[in-house]
Amino acid sequence: MPKDRARFLRVKCKDCPNEQIVFERAASVVACQVCGAVILEPTGGKALVRAEVIGVVE
């Protein structure tokens, strides 16, 4: 069985100091929980990250 290589990322919103954890292959738009800015946009594979990636959650 193939191993899934998708990861969870800790990102920081560019519009406010909020940090949150998101899935890098999100299938829908992910917005900041504080200010509502778009953080991730789906592309059919890995999502387009519109925030600063702080690290990978292991």
Steps between C-alpha positions, in 0.01 A plus 500: 500500500648840405583740779317833501755781477263781594584695814350747739659845503515767769442832324487864609246734344653792309224739612499426875716316758280185496668160457306188406554148372378412150512195270730562202264324257183683602205450264328827594604856575638543853452838667669649806292434810563852632488744207351287220788544252555213255784276620475204257346464155438153351671411170405134455818381672705693750322817600638844423620644832427873537649522852844464655589135566654476847558125505375149442297323768642152562 
